[in-house]
Amino acid sequence: MHIVLYSASWCRDCRAVKRFLNEHGIAFDEVDIEETPGAAEEVIRHVGKRAIPQLVIDGEWFQPYRPGEGLLYAELNHRLGIAV
């Protein structure tokens, strides 16, 4: 499984996703949309807005956060094959 996390250093929810992935021993590549030229535009191209965190799991884009709900732990567990 190849995972890319689009994030920014100031993003609290991005830090929470990184912590979740690290706690479960899941390797990922991180792309900081503030530091990587063209990364913010890549997010906009795929999801229609500049919304982070974004995970790309084997080429499929997924936003693991929903306003008003926070991190979608059940969805993360399901998509990443984590047994709870």
C-alpha positions as CSV (number, residue, x, y, z in Angstrom):
1,M,0.0,0.0,0.0
2,H,1.4,3.4,-1.0
3,I,0.2,6.4,1.0
4,V,0.8,10.1,0.5
5,L,-0.4,12.7,3.0
6,Y,-0.9,16.2,1.8
7,S,-0.5,18.5,4.8
8,A,0.9,21.7,6.2
9,S,2.9,22.3,9.4
10,W,0.2,24.6,10.9
11,C,-2.6,22.1,10.4
12,R,-3.7,20.4,13.6
13,D,-5.8,17.8,11.8
14,C,-2.8,16.9,9.7
15,R,-0.7,16.3,12.8
16,A,-3.5,14.1,14.1
17,V,-3.5,12.0,10.9
18,K,0.3,11.7,11.1
19,R,0.1,10.6,14.7
20,F,-2.6,8.0,13.8
21,L,-0.5,6.6,10.9
22,N,2.7,6.4,13.1
23,E,0.9,4.8,16.0
24,H,-0.3,2.0,13.6
25,G,3.1,1.6,12.0
26,I,1.9,2.7,8.6
27,A,4.5,4.2,6.3
28,F,3.6,7.3,4.3
29,D,5.1,10.0,2.2
30,E,4.3,13.6,3.3
31,V,3.8,16.5,0.9
32,D,3.7,19.9,2.6
33,I,1.4,22.1,0.5
34,E,3.2,25.2,1.8
35,E,6.7,24.0,1.0
36,T,6.2,21.9,-2.2
37,P,5.7,23.9,-5.4
38,G,2.5,22.9,-7.1
39,A,1.2,20.7,-4.2
40,A,-1.7,23.0,-3.2
41,E,-2.8,23.1,-6.9
42,E,-2.6,19.3,-7.0
43,V,-5.0,19.1,-4.1
44,I,-7.4,21.6,-5.7
45,R,-7.2,19.7,-9.0
46,H,-8.3,16.5,-7.3
47,V,-10.8,17.6,-4.7
48,G,-12.0,21.0,-5.9
49,K,-10.7,23.0,-3.0
50,R,-7.6,23.6,-0.9
51,A,-8.6,21.2,1.9
52,I,-6.1,19.3,4.0
53,P,-5.4,16.8,5.3
54,Q,-5.7,14.7,2.2
55,L,-4.6,11.1,1.9
56,V,-3.9,9.4,-1.4
57,I,-4.1,5.6,-0.8
58,D,-2.9,3.6,-3.8
59,G,-3.9,6.5,-6.0
60,E,-7.3,7.1,-4.4
61,W,-7.9,10.5,-2.8
62,F,-9.5,10.5,0.6
63,Q,-10.0,13.3,3.1
64,P,-9.8,11.7,6.6
65,Y,-11.3,14.8,8.3
66,R,-14.8,16.2,8.1
67,P,-15.8,19.6,9.6
68,G,-17.9,19.1,12.7
69,E,-16.9,15.5,13.0
70,G,-13.1,15.6,13.2
71,L,-11.0,12.7,12.1
72,L,-12.9,9.8,10.6
73,Y,-11.2,7.1,12.6
74,A,-13.7,4.3,11.5
75,E,-13.1,5.2,7.9
76,L,-9.4,5.3,8.4
77,N,-9.4,1.9,10.0
78,H,-11.5,0.5,7.2
79,R,-9.5,2.0,4.3
80,L,-6.1,1.0,5.9
81,G,-7.2,-2.5,6.9
82,I,-6.7,-1.8,10.6
83,A,-8.7,-4.3,12.8
84,V,-10.3,-2.7,15.8
